[in-house]
Amino acid sequence: MPQTDLKQQLAERFREVNGDHPMTDADDAYVGAQFVALEELCAAHDRDADAVRLLMLKQRLPLPGYLRSDGAEMVPADLFALADEAGGTALLETWFIAHWTDPITGKAEWNAYLSGQYVCLHTVTPATIQRKGYLTAAITAAAANEPDPASAQWSERLHALIDELDTLEPAFTAYDRLRFGGPASRDTCIDAIRARFPRP
């Protein structure tokens, strides 16, 4: 299959998942600082870009995190790391799902991973996905269930959770808030909670 066909198919799949939203110059700059073009990554790892596109279309590797405004498929620099750790793309799904005690949850997280939308983490692994889930739930619960900002112990625990989430998550960009239909987890669980409950 010619490269243009695979690249076009991948762009179409990306827009099916994310919607068709414009990338601004600021979005492009953000993505260029956080991600790498698929062609460049494949060249650096001596991989065929079309073969990787096919793996993405066959749901063996995640979709790109972004399509830059010039059409470049932008992916994390460690795109191949999990497959390498699992022993290859053929084994990746089973390896990935096995990190959850509940296989239904594991399968749901696998599908989320394949979407390429885990742009909410600097490093995407089963461990960081699980940790982010724990932290966002714990922060939300602490703020909602009998918050006690006058208590130094309560405040220290809350800010420890926020600080840890802060290290896991990038800044996000305006494009993310369009495709996710609202504020990102950084907005709701880091910035808003810090503003609501300032560090003593």
C-alpha positions as CSV (number, residue, x, y, z in Angstrom):
1,M,0.0,0.0,0.0
2,P,1.5,3.4,-1.0
3,Q,2.7,5.7,1.8
4,T,0.2,8.4,1.0
5,D,-2.7,6.0,1.4
6,L,-1.5,4.8,4.8
7,K,-0.7,8.3,6.0
8,Q,-4.2,9.4,4.8
9,Q,-5.9,6.4,6.5
10,L,-4.1,7.2,9.7
11,A,-5.1,10.9,9.5
12,E,-8.7,9.8,8.9
13,R,-8.6,7.4,11.9
14,F,-7.1,10.1,14.1
15,R,-9.9,12.5,13.2
16,E,-12.5,9.8,13.9
17,V,-11.2,9.5,17.4
18,N,-10.4,13.1,18.2
19,G,-12.7,15.1,16.0
20,D,-11.6,17.7,13.4
21,H,-10.2,20.6,15.3
22,P,-7.6,23.1,14.0
23,M,-4.1,23.2,15.4
24,T,-2.9,26.8,16.1
25,D,0.7,27.9,15.9
26,A,0.8,27.7,19.7
27,D,-0.5,24.1,19.6
28,D,2.2,23.2,17.0
29,A,4.9,24.8,19.2
30,Y,3.7,22.9,22.3
31,V,3.5,19.6,20.4
32,G,6.9,20.1,18.8
33,A,8.5,20.5,22.2
34,Q,6.8,17.5,23.7
35,F,6.6,15.0,20.9
36,V,8.5,13.9,17.8
37,A,7.4,13.4,14.2
38,L,6.8,9.7,13.4
39,E,9.1,9.8,10.3
40,E,11.9,11.1,12.4
41,L,11.4,8.6,15.2
42,C,11.3,5.7,12.7
43,A,14.5,6.9,11.1
44,A,16.2,7.1,14.4
45,H,15.1,3.5,15.3
46,D,15.7,2.1,11.8
47,R,12.0,1.3,11.4
48,D,9.8,1.6,8.4
49,A,7.3,4.4,8.9
50,D,4.6,2.7,6.8
51,A,5.0,-0.5,8.8
52,V,4.5,1.4,12.0
53,R,1.4,3.2,10.5
54,L,0.0,-0.2,9.6
55,L,0.5,-1.4,13.2
56,M,-1.4,1.7,14.4
57,L,-4.2,1.0,12.0
58,K,-4.3,-2.7,13.1
59,Q,-4.5,-1.6,16.7
60,R,-1.1,-3.0,17.7
61,L,0.4,0.4,18.5
62,P,-1.3,3.6,19.7
63,L,-2.4,6.3,17.3
64,P,-0.4,9.5,17.1
65,G,-1.0,11.9,20.0
66,Y,-1.4,14.8,17.6
67,L,-1.5,15.7,13.9
68,R,0.5,18.9,13.5
69,S,-1.0,21.5,11.2
70,D,1.4,20.4,8.4
71,G,0.1,16.8,8.7
72,A,3.0,15.4,10.6
73,E,2.0,12.5,12.9
74,M,3.4,13.5,16.3
75,V,4.2,10.6,18.7
76,P,6.0,10.2,22.0
77,A,9.7,9.6,21.8
78,D,9.2,6.3,23.7
79,L,6.5,5.0,21.3
80,F,8.2,1.6,21.0
81,A,9.3,1.2,24.6
82,L,6.3,-0.8,25.9
83,A,6.2,-3.1,22.9
84,D,9.9,-3.7,23.3
85,E,9.4,-4.5,27.0
86,A,6.5,-6.8,26.2
87,G,8.5,-8.8,23.7
88,G,7.0,-7.3,20.5
89,T,3.7,-5.8,19.3
90,A,2.1,-9.2,19.0
91,L,2.5,-9.7,22.8
92,L,1.8,-6.1,23.8
93,E,-2.0,-6.3,24.4
94,T,-1.8,-9.3,26.7
95,W,1.2,-7.9,28.6
96,F,-0.5,-4.5,29.0
97,I,-3.9,-5.9,30.2
98,A,-2.2,-8.2,32.7
99,H,-1.2,-5.2,34.7
100,W,-4.8,-4.8,35.9
101,T,-6.4,-7.4,38.3
102,D,-9.7,-6.9,36.5
103,P,-9.3,-7.8,32.8
104,I,-12.4,-5.7,31.8
105,T,-10.7,-2.6,33.2
106,G,-7.4,-3.7,31.6
107,K,-9.1,-4.0,28.2
108,A,-10.7,-0.6,28.6
109,E,-7.3,1.0,29.4
110,W,-5.8,-0.8,26.5
111,N,-8.4,0.7,24.2
112,A,-7.7,4.1,25.7
113,Y,-4.0,3.6,25.2
114,L,-4.5,2.7,21.5
115,S,-6.5,5.9,21.0
116,G,-3.3,7.9,21.5
117,Q,-5.1,10.2,23.9
118,Y,-2.8,9.5,26.8
119,V,-1.2,12.8,26.1
120,C,-2.0,13.6,29.8
121,L,1.2,11.8,30.9
122,H,4.8,12.5,30.2
123,T,5.5,8.7,30.2
124,V,2.6,6.3,29.3
125,T,2.9,2.9,31.1
126,P,0.4,0.8,33.0
127,A,2.0,2.0,36.2
128,T,1.7,5.7,35.4
129,I,-1.9,5.3,34.1
130,Q,-2.9,3.6,37.3
131,R,-1.1,6.2,39.4
132,K,-2.8,9.1,37.6
133,G,-6.1,7.4,38.2
134,Y,-5.4,7.0,41.9
135,L,-4.2,10.6,42.3
136,T,-7.0,12.3,40.4
137,A,-9.6,10.2,42.4
138,A,-7.8,11.0,45.7
139,I,-7.6,14.7,45.0
140,T,-11.2,15.0,43.9
141,A,-12.4,13.1,47.0
142,A,-10.3,15.2,49.3
143,A,-11.7,18.4,47.9
144,A,-15.3,17.1,47.9
145,N,-15.6,15.1,51.1
146,E,-15.3,17.3,54.2
147,P,-12.3,19.4,53.1
148,D,-10.4,20.7,56.1
149,P,-7.9,23.4,54.9
150,A,-7.4,24.6,58.4
151,S,-5.7,21.3,59.2
152,A,-2.0,21.2,58.4
153,Q,-2.1,17.4,58.1
154,W,-5.0,17.5,55.6
155,S,-3.4,20.3,53.6
156,E,0.0,18.6,53.5
157,R,-1.6,15.4,52.2
158,L,-3.6,17.2,49.6
159,H,-0.7,19.1,48.3
160,A,1.5,16.0,48.2
161,L,-1.0,14.4,45.9
162,I,-1.3,17.5,43.7
163,D,2.5,17.8,43.5
164,E,2.9,14.2,42.5
165,L,0.2,14.5,39.8
166,D,2.0,17.7,38.6
167,T,5.2,15.7,37.9
168,L,3.3,13.1,35.9
169,E,1.3,15.5,33.7
170,P,2.4,17.9,31.0
171,A,0.8,21.4,30.5
172,F,-1.7,20.4,27.8
173,T,-2.6,22.8,25.0
174,A,-5.7,24.5,23.7
175,Y,-6.2,21.7,21.1
176,D,-6.6,19.2,24.0
177,R,-9.4,21.1,25.6
178,L,-11.2,21.2,22.2
179,R,-10.9,17.4,21.6
180,F,-11.7,16.5,25.2
181,G,-14.6,18.8,25.2
182,G,-13.6,20.8,28.3
183,P,-10.9,21.3,30.9
184,A,-8.1,18.9,31.2
185,S,-7.2,17.0,34.4
186,R,-4.4,19.6,35.1
187,D,-7.1,22.3,35.1
188,T,-9.5,20.5,37.4
189,C,-7.1,18.5,39.7
190,I,-4.0,20.7,39.9
191,D,-4.6,24.4,39.0
192,A,-8.2,24.7,40.4
193,I,-7.5,22.8,43.6
194,R,-4.3,24.8,44.3
195,A,-6.3,28.0,43.8
196,R,-9.1,26.8,46.0
197,F,-6.9,25.4,48.8
198,P,-3.7,27.4,48.7
199,R,-0.6,25.8,50.3
200,P,-0.2,27.1,53.9
